[in-house]
Amino acid sequence: MNRETCRNILLWILPIAGVAFGLWYLGQATCDVIYSDYIRLVDSYLPDIYNPKKFFVPDVLTRIPVNYLGRIINVELFGFSVTFDRVLGVVFLGLEGLVLGIYFRDRDINCFWFAVLMLMMFSLNKWEMLVNGSGWCHFLAFAGFYYHEIVLDRVWSGREKAHDRIRLVLLPWLIILGTAGPYCASYAVVLILSYGYCMVREFFDGRLRERAGHGRRQPYIIYIACTLVPLLLYMLSNTYVVEEYAGDTGRPLLTILLDNPTFPIRFLLKSFAGIFIGGEELKTLMEAGSLSNKGCYFLGMFVIAGYLLALWVNIRFGLYEKTILPVMLIAGGGFNHLLVFMARYIFEKESYALNSSRYTLQFQVGIFGIILTCALVMQLRGVRARIYQVLTALFCIAILWGNGYTTYHEINKAHYRKEFYELRAERALEIPYLNDEEFAAQAEELADYYEYWNGTERLRKAFITIEENHWNVFREERR
């Protein structure tokens, strides 16, 4: 077996091994019972999953259309199983790994760095997204983001393959309108900025024009339009959304900034720290007195320093001239931190930044860019490159240590999480049979128990719906 064959096998095996690990974790940490977002989903779409009135709504694009297909399959074949959605999430996380493997194969990058990236990708710093299940489509969306950016990278670097131009035209329509949901914002912004940069450079540099298309310019204006138009359609659909928030203060951002001007800085520092060590672990360390707020801010500054270092390395050695993907990923990670702040400042709690297990899918994008930068700078020769090789390698080692710490502690917590899910499942069997008095007495407790605070009657209605149709925890009764 030659070296190339071994590399290709590894590029397949590592993501598959990651999927196996993710499925093992789900088996250790969860059981099949609806809660949280699933309460809303049951009330909104079940039992009439084929009702066109529930699809053709003004804000359909914000509801992520691919979800409708997934929901139909889930109900018809699996009796509305949360486990089915969780498995989809892990499988599509593996797809992300396979997609990034394309880049490593095309660039002939050492598989060691692919292994580093896979360790980061399958870290349990995103445990909450994995166990929630309802976000499975987000894992699919990020696989689409990476694939689109890899295609653009090929075009930019003169490695264009057949039909790449068609892909650049079609992909944003499929991804933004079909699977991306709110995550389309950073994806679209990064693409538009990247296309703009490529267009300007190609216009003024004849060598780039020849490299990219044998004297033919790339139709970057068309690519920008094909990204911008679906984004605007999504934004139009978003204007019809009726938000369901519990706990927001309702104050505008300007008022918050006038009262507390350092709030955004503290929030962002903690959100960057949460990608180094998981937010739940950071909270535990701070509550135990092992880590202070200032220590948490320092970890955030360390991660930001890694971002700045990777950007400087790309500029210092002109890596972006050969491959634009690392810079796109780094920019995407930074934008995602800002987007999370813009979505969560309404609660006016910097501790919300430490709910990083919900946001890691977004935040890890930038870390991937840093790892790719490290892998590329390792290919350079000369004394000047040596110091940057050491610095980027040290950052990667630190990130792996932090995520290893998070994963280790999450594995130790897995059986406690499963016990709690099992208690939820047992109690769920009682809810449809409670009379009005009994339910009213338990309503507040049930809201906390099932993490749903937007109306206890809706919670009750959801469990009645799945009981009447013998779905989810009531599926055994049908047998």
C-alpha positions in Angstrom: 0.0 0.0 0.0 1.6 3.3 -1.1 1.7 6.5 0.9 -1.1 8.2 -1.1 -3.5 5.3 -0.4 -2.7 5.4 3.3 -3.4 9.1 3.5 -6.7 8.7 1.7 -7.7 5.9 4.1 -6.8 8.0 7.1 -8.9 10.9 5.8 -11.8 8.6 5.8 -11.1 6.6 9.0 -10.6 9.5 11.3 -14.0 11.2 10.7 -15.7 7.7 10.9 -13.9 7.0 14.2 -15.1 10.4 15.4 -18.7 9.5 14.5 -18.3 6.2 16.4 -17.1 8.1 19.5 -20.0 10.6 19.2 -22.6 7.7 19.0 -21.0 6.0 22.0 -21.3 9.2 24.0 -24.9 9.6 23.1 -25.6 6.1 24.3 -23.8 6.9 27.6 -25.4 10.3 28.2 -29.0 10.3 26.8 -32.3 8.5 26.4 -35.2 9.2 24.1 -37.5 11.8 25.6 -38.7 15.2 24.3 -37.8 18.4 26.2 -36.8 22.1 25.5 -37.1 22.9 21.8 -39.0 19.7 21.2 -42.0 21.0 23.2 -42.2 23.9 20.7 -41.7 21.6 17.7 -44.5 19.2 18.8 -46.9 22.1 19.4 -46.0 23.8 16.1 -45.9 20.9 13.7 -47.4 17.7 15.1 -49.5 15.6 14.5 -50.3 16.9 10.9 -46.8 16.8 9.6 -48.0 17.0 5.9 -50.1 20.1 6.4 -48.9 22.6 3.7 -50.2 25.5 5.9 -47.4 24.7 8.3 -44.8 24.9 5.6 -45.9 27.8 3.5 -45.6 30.4 6.1 -43.9 33.8 5.7 -41.0 32.9 8.0 -40.4 29.4 6.4 -36.7 30.1 5.6 -36.0 30.7 9.3 -37.6 27.4 10.2 -34.9 25.6 8.0 -36.9 23.8 5.3 -34.8 20.6 5.4 -36.3 20.1 8.9 -39.7 19.4 7.4 -38.3 16.4 5.5 -36.4 15.2 8.5 -39.5 15.5 10.7 -41.6 13.5 8.3 -39.0 10.7 8.2 -38.6 10.8 11.9 -42.4 10.6 12.6 -43.2 7.9 10.0 -40.2 5.6 10.6 -39.1 6.3 14.2 -42.1 7.5 16.1 -40.7 11.0 16.6 -37.4 10.0 18.2 -35.0 12.5 19.7 -32.3 9.8 19.3 -32.9 9.8 15.5 -32.1 13.5 15.4 -29.1 13.2 17.7 -27.7 10.4 15.4 -28.2 12.7 12.4 -26.2 15.4 14.2 -23.3 13.2 14.8 -23.3 11.7 11.3 -23.3 15.2 9.8 -20.5 16.2 12.1 -18.6 13.4 10.5 -19.5 14.8 7.1 -17.9 18.0 8.1 -14.7 16.0 8.8 -14.9 14.3 5.5 -15.4 17.6 3.7 -12.3 19.1 5.3 -10.4 16.0 4.4 -10.8 17.0 0.8 -8.7 20.1 1.5 -6.0 18.1 3.3 -5.9 15.6 0.3 -5.8 18.3 -2.3 -3.1 20.3 -0.5 -1.1 17.2 0.5 -1.0 18.3 4.1 0.4 15.9 6.7 -2.3 13.8 8.2 -1.0 14.6 11.7 -2.7 18.0 11.4 -5.9 16.4 10.2 -5.8 14.2 13.3 -5.4 17.4 15.4 -8.4 19.0 13.7 -10.5 15.9 14.2 -9.7 15.8 17.9 -11.0 19.4 18.1 -14.0 18.6 15.9 -15.2 15.7 18.0 -14.4 17.2 21.3 -17.3 17.1 23.7 -17.2 20.9 24.1 -20.4 20.8 22.0 -22.1 18.2 24.2 -25.3 20.3 24.5 -25.8 20.5 20.7 -25.2 16.8 20.4 -27.7 15.8 23.1 -30.3 18.4 22.1 -31.0 16.8 18.8 -33.2 19.5 17.3 -30.1 21.2 15.9 -29.0 18.3 13.7 -29.5 20.4 10.6 -26.9 22.9 11.8 -24.2 20.2 11.6 -25.3 19.6 8.0 -25.2 23.4 7.3 -21.6 23.7 8.5 -20.6 20.8 6.2 -22.1 22.8 3.4 -20.2 26.0 4.5 -16.9 24.2 4.5 -17.5 22.6 1.1 -18.4 25.9 -0.5 -15.3 27.6 1.0 -13.1 24.7 -0.2 -14.5 25.1 -3.8 -13.8 28.9 -3.6 -10.3 28.1 -2.4 -9.7 25.8 -5.4 -10.9 28.5 -7.8 -8.8 31.2 -6.1 -5.6 29.1 -6.1 -5.8 28.0 -9.7 -6.8 24.4 -8.9 -10.3 24.8 -10.4 -12.1 21.5 -11.2 -14.9 20.8 -13.6 -18.2 22.4 -12.6 -16.7 24.4 -9.7 -18.1 27.6 -11.2 -21.6 26.0 -11.2 -21.1 24.9 -7.6 -20.2 28.4 -6.6 -23.5 29.6 -8.2 -25.8 27.0 -6.8 -24.4 26.2 -3.3 -25.5 29.4 -1.5 -29.1 29.0 -2.7 -29.2 25.4 -1.4 -27.4 26.1 1.9 -28.9 29.5 2.9 -32.4 28.7 1.8 -32.4 25.0 2.7 -30.3 24.3 5.7 -28.4 27.2 7.3 -31.0 29.1 9.3 -29.5 32.0 11.4 -26.0 30.7 10.8 -26.2 31.9 7.2 -25.2 35.4 8.3 -21.5 34.8 9.0 -21.2 32.3 6.2 -22.6 34.8 3.7 -20.6 37.8 5.0 -17.4 35.8 4.8 -18.1 34.7 1.3 -19.1 38.2 0.1 -15.9 39.7 1.5 -13.8 36.9 0.1 -15.3 37.2 -3.3 -14.8 41.0 -3.2 -11.2 40.5 -2.3 -10.6 38.0 -5.0 -12.3 40.2 -7.6 -10.2 43.2 -6.8 -7.0 41.3 -6.7 -7.7 39.5 -9.9 -8.7 42.7 -11.6 -5.4 44.4 -10.8 -3.0 41.4 -11.1 -2.8 39.8 -14.5 -0.9 36.9 -13.1 -3.7 36.0 -10.8 -6.1 36.3 -13.7 -4.1 33.8 -15.8 -3.7 31.5 -12.8 -7.4 31.5 -12.0 -8.8 31.0 -15.4 -6.2 30.9 -18.2 -6.8 34.5 -19.0 -10.5 34.4 -18.2 -11.8 36.3 -15.2 -13.9 34.6 -12.7 -17.5 35.9 -12.6 -17.1 37.1 -9.0 -20.0 39.6 -9.4 -22.3 36.6 -10.2 -21.0 34.7 -7.2 -21.6 37.7 -4.9 -25.2 38.1 -6.3 -25.9 34.4 -5.8 -24.9 34.7 -2.2 -26.5 38.1 -1.5 -29.9 37.4 -3.0 -30.6 34.3 -0.9 -29.3 36.1 2.2 -31.7 39.0 1.5 -34.6 36.4 1.0 -33.7 34.9 4.4 -33.6 38.3 6.0 -37.0 39.1 4.5 -38.4 35.9 5.9 -36.9 36.7 9.3 -38.9 39.9 9.5 -42.0 37.8 10.0 -40.6 35.8 13.0 -42.3 36.1 16.3 -39.5 35.5 18.8 -39.9 33.5 22.0 -37.5 34.6 24.6 -37.6 34.1 28.4 -35.6 36.3 30.6 -34.6 39.2 28.2 -34.6 42.7 29.7 -36.1 44.3 26.6 -33.5 47.2 26.7 -31.9 48.4 23.5 -28.1 47.8 23.0 -27.3 51.6 23.2 -28.9 51.9 26.6 -27.0 48.8 27.8 -23.7 50.2 26.5 -24.3 53.6 28.2 -25.0 51.9 31.5 -22.3 49.3 31.2 -19.8 50.1 28.5 -17.4 47.2 29.3 -20.2 44.6 29.0 -19.5 43.6 25.3 -15.8 43.3 26.1 -16.3 41.0 29.1 -19.0 39.0 27.2 -16.7 38.4 24.2 -13.7 37.6 26.3 -15.7 34.9 28.1 -17.1 33.6 24.8 -13.5 33.2 23.5 -12.5 31.5 26.7 -15.3 29.0 26.3 -13.7 27.6 23.1 -10.5 26.9 25.1 -12.2 25.1 28.0 -15.9 24.3 27.9 -18.2 26.9 29.5 -19.6 24.5 32.1 -16.1 23.5 33.2 -15.2 27.2 33.4 -18.3 27.9 35.6 -17.3 25.0 37.8 -13.8 26.2 38.2 -14.9 29.7 39.0 -17.5 28.6 41.5 -14.9 26.4 43.2 -12.5 29.4 43.4 -9.9 27.7 41.2 -10.4 30.3 38.5 -11.3 34.0 38.9 -13.2 36.2 36.5 -9.9 37.8 35.5 -8.4 34.4 34.9 -11.3 33.6 32.5 -10.8 36.9 30.7 -7.1 36.0 30.4 -8.0 32.7 28.7 -10.2 34.7 26.3 -7.3 37.0 25.5 -5.1 34.0 24.9 -7.5 32.7 22.3 -7.8 36.1 20.7 -4.0 36.2 20.6 -4.1 32.9 18.7 -6.5 34.5 16.1 -4.2 37.5 15.6 -1.1 35.3 15.4 -2.7 33.1 12.7 -3.8 36.2 10.7 -0.4 37.7 11.0 1.2 34.4 9.8 -1.1 34.3 6.8 -0.1 37.9 5.9 3.6 37.6 6.9 4.2 34.6 4.6 1.6 35.3 2.0 -0.3 32.1 2.6 -3.5 33.8 1.5 -2.0 34.1 -2.0 -1.9 30.4 -2.3 -4.9 29.4 -0.2 -7.7 31.6 1.2 -9.5 28.9 3.3 -7.6 29.5 6.6 -8.4 33.2 6.5 -12.0 32.6 5.7 -12.3 30.2 8.6 -10.6 32.6 11.0 -12.8 35.5 9.9 -15.9 33.2 10.2 -15.0 32.3 13.8 -14.6 35.9 14.7 -17.9 36.9 13.1 -19.7 34.1 14.9 -18.5 35.4 18.3 -19.9 38.8 17.4 -23.2 37.3 16.2 -23.7 35.3 19.4 -23.2 38.6 21.4 -25.7 40.4 19.2 -28.2 37.5 19.8 -27.6 37.3 23.6 -26.9 40.8 24.8 -30.6 41.2 25.5 -30.2 39.1 28.6 -27.5 41.4 29.9 -25.6 38.5 31.5 -22.0 37.9 30.6 -22.4 34.4 32.0 -24.5 33.6 28.9 -21.2 33.7 27.0 -20.2 30.6 28.9 -23.1 28.6 27.4 -20.4 27.7 24.8 -21.6 24.1 24.4 -24.5 25.7 22.4 -22.2 27.8 20.3 -19.1 25.7 19.8 -20.2 24.6 16.3 -19.9 28.3 15.4 -16.8 29.2 17.5 -14.7 26.2 16.4 -14.6 27.5 12.9 -11.9 30.0 13.8 -9.9 27.4 15.6 -10.0 25.2 12.5 -8.5 28.2 10.6 -5.7 28.5 13.1 -4.9 24.8 12.9 -4.8 24.9 9.1 -2.5 27.9 9.3 -0.2 26.0 11.7 -0.2 23.0 9.3 0.7 25.3 6.3 3.4 27.2 8.1 5.0 23.9 9.1 5.6 23.3 5.4 7.8 26.4 5.1 11.6 26.3 5.4 14.0 28.9 6.9 14.9 30.5 10.2 12.2 33.2 9.9 9.4 30.6 9.8 10.7 28.7 12.8 9.5 31.0 15.5 6.0 31.1 14.0 6.0 27.3 13.7 6.7 27.1 17.4 4.2 29.7 18.4 1.3 28.3 16.4 2.2 24.7 17.5 2.1 25.9 21.2 -1.3 27.4 20.6 -2.7 24.2 19.1 -1.2 22.2 22.0 -2.9 24.5 24.5 -6.3 24.3 22.6 -6.1 20.5 22.5 -5.3 20.3 26.2 -8.2 22.6 27.0 -10.6 20.6 24.9 -9.2 17.3 26.2 -9.9 18.5 29.7 -13.5 19.4 28.7 -14.0 16.0 27.0 -12.6 14.1 29.9 -14.9 15.8 32.4 -17.9 15.4 30.1 -17.4 11.7 29.7 -17.4 11.5 33.6 -20.7 13.4 33.7 -22.3 11.3 31.0 -24.0 8.7 33.3 -25.4 11.6 35.4 -26.9 13.2 32.3 -28.4 9.8 31.3 -29.9 9.3 34.8 -31.6 12.7 34.5 -33.0 11.9 31.0 -34.4 8.7 32.4 -36.1 10.5 35.2 -37.6 12.9 32.6 -38.8 9.9 30.6 -40.5 8.3 33.6 -42.2 11.5 34.6 -43.3 12.3 31.1 -45.4 9.2 31.2 -47.5 10.8 33.9 -48.1 14.3 32.5 -50.9 13.5 30.0 -52.9 11.9 32.8 -52.7 14.8 35.4 -55.9 16.6 36.1 -56.0 20.4 36.0 -55.3 20.8 39.7 -52.4 18.3 39.7 -50.8 19.9 36.7 -51.2 23.5 38.1 -49.5 22.4 41.3 -46.5 21.0 39.3 -46.4 23.4 36.4 -43.5 25.6 37.5 -41.4 22.6 38.5 -42.2 20.9 35.1 -41.2 24.0 33.2 -37.7 23.8 34.8 -37.6 20.1 34.5 -38.2 20.1 30.8 -36.4 23.4 30.1 -39.4 25.1 28.6 -40.6 28.5 30.0 -42.9 29.8 27.2 -46.1 28.5 28.6 -46.8 25.4 30.8 -50.0 24.7 28.9 -48.0 24.3 25.8 -45.8 21.8 27.6 -48.8 19.9 28.7 -50.3 19.9 25.2 -47.1 18.6 23.7 -47.1 15.5 26.0 -50.8 14.9 25.3 -50.1 15.0 21.6 -47.3 12.4 21.7 -49.3 10.2 24.0 -52.4 10.3 21.7 -50.2 9.3 18.8 -48.0 6.8 20.7 -44.8 8.6 19.8 -41.5 9.1 21.6 -41.7 7.9 25.3 -45.2 6.5 24.6 -44.1 4.4 21.7 -43.8 1.2 23.7 -47.5 1.4 24.6 -48.4 1.0 21.0 -46.4 -2.2 20.8 
